[in-house]
């Protein structure tokens, strides 16, 4: 996105927003899933 803007090509705001949300879900979402799995395993071992 920065490269497109730097070279003078058009950058649509909606595309930037969708791309950032998608990246956040992919890069941060898996960590949340792993944290939930670890927490569930710890609780099941205590019982």
Steps between C-alpha positions, in 0.01 A plus 500: 500500500779739583678411177189577296462836674870579456489430127199723449244228434156520652439360845138446599426560869250213515765258373746616764244451777403151381864399458592621849208317660586180313863521604405565861273195504762278340798623700334549838206263479705182508668617819163549665394148397822352640455692826144365536616143436781531755262646756247221443768234538621651826148503640438140398820384673398665828170308513 
